Amino acid sequence: MSVYPLKLTIQMLLHLQEDVDGRISQPIMRKLLEKGSDTLEFYHLEVFVAVADCRSFSKAAEKLFLSQPTVSAHIKNLENELQTLLFDRKKDDLRLTPPGRTLYRHAQDILEMRRRLLSDLAADDSEEEVITVVASSVPCQYLLPRAIKEFKLDYPHILVNLRQKNSRSVCEDILNYQYAIGIVGEKIRLPQLAFKPLKRDELVCAIPLLPEYEELLKKEHLTSKDLLRYNLLVREPGSGTRSLFEQALIKAGDSLENYRYQVFNNQETIKQAVKQGLGISVLSRYVVDDYIRFGLLAVRPLTGLELVRNFYLVVHEKRVQATAVRALNDFLCTFFNREEDNENNLRR
């Protein structure tokens, strides 16, 4: 149950409208107050607004990290409580009915009033809320720090801790309720996990700037055959980076076992090893970006292998998320989507 009841917020909103208008012009709000407020909660309105915005039950479910049947049930319950249809359901389209459009306008007001109330209360509360994000190595080390810096500007009362694990361990921890939010570079197929893409990534071949690697450095693009003569430095099993590379080799009719390789459980160690000439490695472009800028190693794209992936936000679809966790989820999606748009514009 919500700490700030939906019924109280509606009463406050109606009082404000009466002060301005002298009367309530929208009877559906009275109906919501009189009939539904004892059983309906804020999340019913949040689901309703999401469906209206997305014009799709499935897209709204993805946005809210819920299953589609759950979203459909929430809308059905809301319509039953209000004794009116809120959506005109056609085969390929979903539109608000006139009562639905009225409720949509007021639902936005109600949710905004609640948001402002919680924000004001949080601003007055000196105690920090703490969230721990568990993430695989690339997003943990190279993506999340700058996102959290921006998040802290908007939510100074929320402290975000980072815990690094490989993608499989992250997903297992989310499944077992050890953490509320995770970021991974691979979808691990476990039940009741919901994944949302955050940012695109590509693996590239990192090469030492040394004479014995001159043959590779002369080429603008490499193939997997070009790697056979060299020592290959790879991550440990369970790493999303290693999994993507191995899957790409298998799809190309190849196998990691055909290569001479060494295993490291830390990509910073791999970067240093490549720099010193211990071998070459296939790593995320985000991992090697700083070494490229400072002229410490070179990279080449690998043709003939599918080495593009997404980083995903992962949550447990059955877990009730705290307000602070939802705020962080929404912020990360917005932050990285904006970065993607900017990067796509630069490529054009």
C-alpha positions as CSV (number, residue, x, y, z in Angstrom):
1,M,0.0,0.0,0.0
2,S,1.2,3.5,-0.7
3,V,2.2,5.7,2.2
4,Y,0.5,8.6,0.5
5,P,-3.0,7.3,-0.4
6,L,-4.4,7.8,-3.9
7,K,-7.7,9.0,-2.2
8,L,-5.9,11.8,-0.4
9,T,-4.2,13.0,-3.5
10,I,-7.5,13.1,-5.4
11,Q,-9.2,15.0,-2.6
12,M,-6.4,17.5,-2.7
13,L,-6.6,17.9,-6.5
14,L,-10.4,18.3,-6.4
15,H,-10.1,20.9,-3.6
16,L,-7.6,22.8,-5.8
17,Q,-10.0,22.6,-8.8
18,E,-12.9,23.8,-6.7
19,D,-10.8,26.8,-5.5
20,V,-10.2,27.8,-9.1
21,D,-13.4,26.8,-10.9
22,G,-16.0,26.8,-8.1
23,R,-17.2,23.4,-9.3
24,I,-16.0,20.1,-10.5
25,S,-16.5,19.8,-14.3
26,Q,-15.2,16.2,-14.7
27,P,-17.6,13.7,-13.1
28,I,-15.1,10.8,-13.7
29,M,-12.9,12.3,-11.0
30,R,-15.8,12.2,-8.5
31,K,-16.4,8.6,-9.6
32,L,-12.8,7.7,-9.0
33,L,-12.9,9.3,-5.6
34,E,-16.2,7.7,-4.6
35,K,-16.0,4.2,-6.2
36,G,-12.4,3.3,-6.7
37,S,-10.1,5.0,-4.3
38,D,-10.3,2.3,-1.5
39,T,-9.0,-0.4,-3.8
40,L,-7.0,1.5,-6.4
41,E,-3.4,2.6,-5.9
42,F,-1.0,4.9,-7.7
43,Y,0.4,2.1,-9.7
44,H,-3.0,1.6,-11.4
45,L,-2.8,5.2,-12.7
46,E,0.9,4.7,-13.7
47,V,0.0,1.7,-15.7
48,F,-3.0,3.5,-17.3
49,V,-0.8,6.5,-18.3
50,A,1.9,4.2,-19.7
51,V,-0.6,2.3,-21.9
52,A,-2.0,5.6,-23.1
53,D,1.4,7.0,-23.9
54,C,2.6,3.8,-25.6
55,R,-0.8,3.0,-27.2
56,S,0.2,-0.6,-26.6
57,F,-0.2,-3.0,-23.7
58,S,3.0,-4.9,-24.7
59,K,5.1,-1.7,-25.0
60,A,3.8,-0.4,-21.7
61,A,4.6,-3.7,-20.0
62,E,8.2,-3.5,-21.3
63,K,8.5,0.1,-20.1
64,L,7.2,-0.8,-16.6
65,F,9.0,-4.1,-16.3
66,L,5.7,-6.0,-15.9
67,S,4.2,-8.8,-17.9
68,Q,1.5,-8.0,-20.5
69,P,-1.2,-10.0,-18.7
70,T,-0.5,-7.9,-15.5
71,V,-0.9,-4.7,-17.4
72,S,-4.1,-5.8,-19.0
73,A,-5.5,-6.9,-15.7
74,H,-4.7,-3.5,-14.1
75,I,-6.5,-1.7,-16.9
76,K,-9.5,-4.1,-16.7
77,N,-9.7,-3.5,-12.9
78,L,-9.6,0.3,-13.4
79,E,-12.4,0.1,-16.0
80,N,-14.5,-2.1,-13.8
81,E,-14.1,0.2,-10.8
82,L,-15.1,3.3,-12.9
83,Q,-17.7,1.4,-14.8
84,T,-16.6,2.8,-18.1
85,L,-14.3,1.9,-21.0
86,L,-11.1,3.8,-21.1
87,F,-9.6,2.5,-24.3
88,D,-11.1,1.8,-27.7
89,R,-9.5,-1.5,-28.6
90,K,-9.1,-2.0,-32.3
91,K,-7.1,-4.7,-34.1
92,D,-4.0,-2.6,-34.8
93,D,-4.6,0.4,-32.7
94,L,-5.4,1.5,-29.1
95,R,-7.0,4.9,-28.5
96,L,-8.4,6.6,-25.5
97,T,-12.2,7.0,-25.2
98,P,-13.6,10.4,-24.2
99,P,-13.7,9.3,-20.5
100,G,-10.2,7.9,-21.0
101,R,-8.9,11.2,-22.2
102,T,-10.4,12.9,-19.2
103,L,-8.9,10.5,-16.8
104,Y,-5.5,10.7,-18.6
105,R,-5.3,14.5,-18.0
106,H,-6.2,14.2,-14.4
107,A,-4.0,11.1,-13.8
108,Q,-1.0,13.1,-15.0
109,D,-1.9,15.8,-12.5
110,I,-2.3,13.3,-9.7
111,L,1.0,11.6,-10.4
112,E,2.8,14.9,-10.8
113,M,1.4,16.1,-7.4
114,R,2.6,12.9,-5.8
115,R,6.1,13.3,-7.4
116,R,6.4,16.8,-6.1
117,L,5.2,15.8,-2.7
118,L,7.8,13.0,-2.5
119,S,10.5,15.2,-3.9
120,D,9.7,18.0,-1.3
121,L,9.7,15.5,1.5
122,A,12.9,13.9,0.4
123,A,14.6,17.4,0.2
124,D,13.6,17.9,3.8
125,D,15.0,14.6,4.9
126,S,18.6,14.6,5.8
127,E,18.9,10.8,5.8
128,E,20.4,9.3,2.5
129,E,18.8,6.4,0.7
130,V,21.3,3.8,-0.4
131,I,21.0,1.8,-3.6
132,T,23.5,-0.8,-4.7
133,V,23.8,-1.4,-8.4
134,V,25.4,-4.7,-9.4
135,A,27.0,-4.5,-12.9
136,S,29.3,-6.4,-15.2
137,S,32.8,-5.0,-15.7
138,V,32.4,-2.7,-18.7
139,P,29.3,-0.8,-17.6
140,C,30.5,-0.8,-14.0
141,Q,33.9,0.7,-14.8
142,Y,33.3,2.8,-17.9
143,L,29.6,3.8,-18.2
144,L,28.0,4.0,-14.8
145,P,30.3,6.5,-13.0
146,R,29.4,9.4,-15.3
147,A,25.7,8.5,-15.2
148,I,25.7,8.4,-11.4
149,K,27.5,11.7,-11.3
150,E,24.6,13.2,-13.3
151,F,22.0,11.3,-11.2
152,K,23.4,12.8,-8.0
153,L,22.7,16.3,-9.3
154,D,19.0,15.5,-9.5
155,Y,18.8,13.2,-6.4
156,P,21.3,14.4,-3.9
157,H,19.7,12.3,-1.1
158,I,20.2,9.0,-2.9
159,L,23.6,7.3,-2.5
160,V,24.5,4.8,-5.3
161,N,27.0,2.1,-4.6
162,L,28.5,-0.1,-7.3
163,R,29.3,-3.8,-7.1
164,Q,31.1,-5.5,-10.0
165,K,30.5,-9.1,-11.1
166,N,30.3,-10.9,-14.4
167,S,27.0,-10.9,-16.3
168,R,25.9,-14.4,-15.2
169,S,26.5,-13.6,-11.5
170,V,24.7,-10.3,-11.9
171,C,21.6,-12.0,-13.3
172,E,21.7,-14.7,-10.6
173,D,21.9,-12.0,-7.9
174,I,18.9,-10.2,-9.3
175,L,16.9,-13.4,-9.5
176,N,17.8,-14.2,-5.9
177,Y,16.7,-10.7,-4.7
178,Q,20.2,-9.8,-3.6
179,Y,20.1,-6.6,-5.5
180,A,17.2,-4.6,-7.1
181,I,18.9,-3.4,-10.2
182,G,21.7,-4.7,-12.5
183,I,23.5,-3.8,-15.7
184,V,24.9,-6.6,-17.9
185,G,26.4,-7.1,-21.4
186,E,24.6,-10.3,-22.0
187,K,21.0,-11.6,-21.5
188,I,21.3,-14.6,-19.2
189,R,18.1,-16.7,-19.7
190,L,16.8,-17.0,-16.2
191,P,13.1,-16.9,-15.2
192,Q,11.3,-13.7,-14.1
193,L,14.1,-11.4,-15.2
194,A,13.2,-8.3,-17.3
195,F,15.8,-6.7,-19.6
196,K,15.8,-3.3,-21.1
197,P,18.5,-2.2,-23.6
198,L,20.5,0.8,-22.5
199,K,23.5,1.3,-24.9
200,R,25.1,-0.3,-27.9
201,D,28.6,-1.7,-27.8
202,E,31.0,-3.3,-30.2
203,L,34.1,-5.5,-29.6
204,V,37.3,-4.6,-31.3
205,C,40.8,-6.1,-31.5
206,A,43.3,-4.4,-29.2
207,I,47.0,-4.6,-30.5
208,P,50.3,-3.6,-28.9
209,L,52.2,-0.8,-30.7
210,L,55.3,-2.9,-31.0
211,P,57.4,-4.1,-34.0
212,E,56.4,-7.7,-33.7
213,Y,52.8,-6.8,-34.3
214,E,53.5,-4.7,-37.4
215,E,51.8,-7.1,-39.7
216,L,48.5,-6.6,-37.9
217,L,49.0,-2.8,-37.5
218,K,49.4,-2.4,-41.3
219,K,45.8,-3.7,-41.9
220,E,42.7,-1.6,-41.6
221,H,40.5,-4.6,-40.8
222,L,41.2,-8.0,-39.4
223,T,39.6,-11.4,-39.7
224,S,39.7,-14.2,-37.2
225,K,42.4,-15.9,-39.2
226,D,44.7,-13.0,-38.6
227,L,44.6,-13.7,-34.9
228,L,45.8,-17.3,-35.1
229,R,49.5,-16.5,-35.0
230,Y,49.3,-14.4,-31.8
231,N,48.7,-15.0,-28.1
232,L,45.0,-14.1,-27.4
233,L,44.1,-12.6,-24.0
234,V,40.5,-13.4,-22.9
235,R,38.2,-12.9,-20.0
236,E,37.0,-15.7,-17.7
237,P,34.0,-17.9,-18.4
238,G,30.8,-16.1,-17.4
239,S,32.0,-12.8,-18.8
240,G,29.6,-11.2,-21.3
241,T,32.6,-10.0,-23.5
242,R,34.0,-13.5,-23.7
243,S,30.6,-15.1,-24.3
244,L,29.9,-12.7,-27.2
245,F,33.3,-13.4,-28.8
246,E,32.9,-17.2,-28.4
247,Q,29.4,-17.1,-29.9
248,A,30.6,-15.0,-32.8
249,L,33.4,-17.6,-33.5
250,I,30.9,-20.5,-33.4
251,K,28.6,-18.7,-35.8
252,A,31.5,-18.3,-38.2
253,G,32.3,-22.0,-37.9
254,D,35.3,-21.4,-35.6
255,S,36.1,-22.1,-32.0
256,L,38.2,-20.4,-29.2
257,E,39.9,-23.7,-28.8
258,N,41.6,-23.2,-32.2
259,Y,43.6,-20.3,-30.7
260,R,46.4,-20.0,-28.2
261,Y,44.9,-18.0,-25.3
262,Q,45.4,-17.0,-21.7
263,V,42.6,-16.1,-19.2
264,F,42.4,-13.0,-17.1
265,N,39.5,-12.0,-14.8
266,N,40.1,-8.2,-15.1
267,Q,40.0,-6.2,-18.3
268,E,42.4,-3.5,-16.9
269,T,45.0,-6.2,-16.5
270,I,44.3,-7.3,-20.0
271,K,44.9,-3.8,-21.3
272,Q,48.2,-3.5,-19.5
273,A,49.2,-6.9,-20.8
274,V,48.4,-5.9,-24.4
275,K,50.3,-2.6,-23.9
276,Q,53.3,-4.6,-22.7
277,G,53.1,-6.9,-25.7
278,L,51.9,-10.1,-24.0
279,G,49.3,-10.6,-26.7
280,I,46.2,-9.2,-28.4
281,S,42.7,-9.1,-27.1
282,V,39.1,-8.6,-28.2
283,L,37.5,-6.0,-25.9
284,S,34.7,-3.5,-25.7
285,R,35.5,-0.3,-27.5
286,Y,34.6,1.5,-24.2
287,V,37.4,-0.4,-22.4
288,V,40.2,0.7,-24.8
289,D,39.0,4.2,-25.6
290,D,41.3,5.9,-23.1
291,Y,44.4,3.9,-24.2
292,I,43.6,4.8,-27.8
293,R,43.4,8.5,-27.0
294,F,46.8,8.4,-25.2
295,G,48.5,6.4,-27.9
296,L,49.1,3.4,-25.7
297,L,47.7,0.7,-28.1
298,A,45.9,0.4,-31.4
299,V,42.6,-1.2,-32.3
300,R,41.2,-2.7,-35.5
301,P,37.6,-3.9,-36.3
302,L,37.1,-7.6,-36.9
303,T,35.2,-8.5,-40.1
304,G,33.2,-11.7,-40.5
305,L,32.3,-11.8,-36.8
306,E,29.1,-10.5,-35.2
307,L,30.5,-8.5,-32.3
308,V,27.8,-5.9,-31.7
309,R,25.8,-6.1,-28.5
310,N,23.6,-4.1,-26.1
311,F,24.2,-3.4,-22.4
312,Y,20.9,-4.1,-20.6
313,L,19.3,-2.9,-17.4
314,V,18.0,-6.0,-15.6
315,V,15.4,-6.3,-12.8
316,H,13.3,-9.0,-11.2
317,E,9.8,-8.6,-12.8
318,K,8.0,-9.7,-9.6
319,R,10.0,-7.5,-7.2
320,V,8.3,-4.3,-6.0
321,Q,10.7,-1.5,-6.6
322,A,11.2,1.3,-4.1
323,T,10.7,4.9,-5.2
324,A,14.5,5.6,-5.3
325,V,15.2,2.5,-7.4
326,R,12.5,3.4,-9.9
327,A,14.0,6.9,-10.1
328,L,17.4,5.5,-10.9
329,N,16.0,3.0,-13.4
330,D,14.2,5.8,-15.3
331,F,17.2,8.1,-15.1
332,L,19.6,5.5,-16.5
333,C,17.3,4.7,-19.4
334,T,16.9,8.4,-20.3
335,F,20.6,9.1,-19.8
336,F,21.9,6.3,-22.0
337,N,19.2,6.7,-24.6
338,R,20.2,10.4,-24.9
339,E,23.9,9.4,-25.3
340,E,22.9,6.9,-28.0
341,D,21.0,9.6,-29.9
342,N,24.0,11.9,-29.7
343,E,26.4,9.3,-30.9
344,N,24.1,8.3,-33.8
345,N,23.9,11.9,-34.9
346,L,27.7,12.2,-34.9
347,R,28.0,9.1,-37.1
348,R,25.7,10.7,-39.8
